[in-house]
Amino acid sequence: MRQKFFKPGILFLAITFAMTSSLWAGAPTDQLKTTIDKVIGILSDSDLKAPEKSDEKKQKVRGAVDEIFDWAAFSQRAMAKYWKERTPEEKKEFIDLFGRLLERTYLDKVENYSGETVKYVGEKIDGKYAIVNTIVLSKSNAEIDVNYRLRDKDGKWMVYDVYIEGVSMVNNYRIQFTDILMKSSYQELVKRLEEKIAEEPSE
């Protein structure tokens, strides 16, 4: 399978449009919609538009992301069969690194938000799992299909994967991680993640 690389701006939209609110009652779509409105409010807040407020804005976004993204499930699925080989300490280390990688790669793009909106076009619940189908509309009315995979975890709907234009984020990372682990080692994967996190922000 050929690997697909997403544009950081598109992935930023996908991640930041998958937040949570303090009210967990209701269907997955209701929870996503409530928080999408909240996040758009953060991104549009005139008090946070000044350059010196950039870090504060990112922290608010990351805080919301942490509440809705099941990083443990995300990490386990991205590591696939290699997850079982990791010690509890390594699993904790990897979950932290993976979260920081996504933050470093995508949440640095918060300044790219320019008025995109979201349409909710479908929802399917199967027991403890759900799919919420959305379309992100750019200001030029270009449409991007963004579909969320969620699971009910202790009464909260948590995101464990995001499909953008039909391509799974988890699978995209799994291909990269598997290639490294097959050719080298877990320690090499950690090294590369740390190097990526430490890179200067790209334009």
Secondary structure as GFF3:
##gff-version 3
##sequence-region A 1 203
A	DSSP	alpha_helix	8	16	.	.	.	ID=ss1
A	DSSP	alpha_helix	28	44	.	.	.	ID=ss2
A	DSSP	three_ten_helix	46	48	.	.	.	ID=ss3
A	DSSP	three_ten_helix	51	53	.	.	.	ID=ss4
A	DSSP	alpha_helix	54	68	.	.	.	ID=ss5
A	DSSP	alpha_helix	71	79	.	.	.	ID=ss6
A	DSSP	three_ten_helix	80	85	.	.	.	ID=ss7
A	DSSP	alpha_helix	88	106	.	.	.	ID=ss8
A	DSSP	three_ten_helix	107	112	.	.	.	ID=ss9
A	DSSP	beta_strand	117	126	.	.	.	ID=ss10
A	DSSP	beta_strand	129	137	.	.	.	ID=ss11
A	DSSP	beta_strand	143	153	.	.	.	ID=ss12
A	DSSP	beta_strand	156	164	.	.	.	ID=ss13
A	DSSP	beta_strand	167	168	.	.	.	ID=ss14
A	DSSP	alpha_helix	169	183	.	.	.	ID=ss15
A	DSSP	alpha_helix	186	198	.	.	.	ID=ss16
###
